[in-house]
């Protein structure tokens, strides 16, 4: 008999305040525990999400409160996919190009370390911008 599983598509939203990132982190931790993710998997997902959301608040919204930061968590037994969305300033091209190495600190604008960590931890990463805003897609394989 084939095992059954549920796929999840969970949406979270916070105001663009750094102090609300901790609440978002706690929500992701609860979701990960409910889905029986390992501590390592959950820690990596949490770090990627926190770095991405902090970047949105600091750079896309330039620390201005009153803006929406959305995180979508998509789960299947094979992977967890996070989509971080905002309507702030676009991400510089140099920060979202595919790389598996930490960037040279001399070449980084302020905030580039967070994206470097995300690139190291994610199995896939994609950035897009459309009429609805900016969307950073990061995925972590579970199998």
C-alpha positions in Angstrom: 0.0 0.0 0.0 1.4 3.4 -1.0 1.9 5.9 1.8 -0.3 8.9 1.7 0.9 12.4 2.3 -0.5 15.9 2.2 1.0 18.8 0.3 0.8 22.2 2.0 0.6 25.7 0.7 0.8 28.0 3.7 0.8 31.8 3.5 2.2 34.1 6.1 2.4 37.9 6.1 4.0 40.5 8.4 4.4 44.2 8.4 7.9 45.5 7.4 9.3 45.6 10.9 12.4 43.8 12.0 10.8 42.9 15.3 8.1 40.9 13.5 10.6 38.6 11.8 11.0 36.6 15.0 7.2 35.9 15.0 7.5 34.7 11.4 10.5 32.6 12.3 8.4 31.0 15.1 5.6 30.3 12.7 8.0 28.6 10.3 9.4 26.5 13.1 5.9 25.4 14.1 5.1 24.5 10.5 8.4 22.5 10.2 7.7 20.6 13.4 4.2 19.7 12.2 5.7 18.4 8.9 8.3 16.4 10.9 11.3 18.2 9.3 14.7 17.4 10.8 16.3 20.1 13.0 19.0 20.6 10.3 16.4 21.0 7.5 14.3 23.3 9.7 17.3 25.4 10.8 18.4 25.9 7.2 14.9 26.9 6.0 14.6 29.3 9.0 18.0 30.9 8.2 17.1 31.3 4.5 13.7 32.9 5.3 15.0 35.2 8.0 17.9 36.5 5.8 15.5 37.0 2.9 12.9 38.8 5.0 15.5 41.0 6.7 16.8 41.9 3.3 13.3 42.9 2.1 12.8 45.1 5.2 16.2 46.7 5.1 16.7 47.1 1.4 13.5 46.7 -0.6 11.5 48.8 2.0 14.4 50.8 3.4 13.2 50.2 7.0 9.9 51.9 6.3 7.1 50.3 8.3 3.6 49.7 6.9 4.6 47.5 4.0 3.6 43.9 3.5 6.1 41.1 3.5 4.6 37.8 2.4 6.1 34.3 2.8 4.5 31.2 1.2 5.6 27.8 2.4 5.0 25.0 -0.1 5.7 21.5 1.1 5.8 18.1 -0.5 7.7 15.0 0.7 10.5 15.8 -1.8 11.1 19.5 -1.0 10.1 22.7 0.8 9.7 25.7 -1.3 9.7 29.2 0.1 8.5 32.3 -1.8 9.3 35.6 -0.2 7.3 38.5 -1.8 7.3 42.3 -1.5 6.4 45.4 -3.4 9.6 47.3 -2.6 12.7 48.2 -4.6 14.0 45.5 -6.9 17.0 43.4 -5.9 20.3 44.3 -7.6 21.2 41.7 -10.3 24.5 40.9 -8.6 22.7 39.6 -5.5 20.4 37.0 -7.1 22.6 35.4 -9.7 23.2 31.7 -9.1 26.3 30.9 -7.1 27.3 28.3 -4.5 30.2 30.3 -3.0 30.3 33.1 -0.5 30.8 36.3 -2.3 33.9 38.4 -2.0 33.2 41.0 0.8 35.0 43.7 -1.2 32.5 43.2 -4.1 29.3 43.3 -1.9 26.9 46.1 -1.4 25.5 46.3 2.1 23.4 43.3 2.8 25.1 40.9 0.4 26.1 38.4 3.1 22.5 37.3 3.6 22.0 36.4 -0.1 25.4 34.6 0.0 24.1 32.4 2.9 20.8 31.8 1.0 22.7 30.7 -2.1 24.9 28.3 0.0 21.9 26.7 1.8 19.3 26.5 -1.0 19.1 23.7 -3.5 17.5 26.1 -6.0 17.0 29.9 -6.0 15.1 32.1 -8.4 14.2 35.8 -8.3 11.5 37.4 -10.4 9.8 40.8 -10.5 6.4 41.4 -12.0 3.4 43.8 -11.6 2.7 42.3 -8.1 6.3 42.9 -6.9 9.5 41.0 -6.1 9.5 37.3 -5.6 12.4 35.2 -4.2 11.9 31.5 -4.6 14.2 29.2 -2.6 13.9 25.4 -2.3 15.4 22.8 -0.1 15.4 19.1 -1.1 14.2 16.8 1.6 15.1 13.4 0.0 
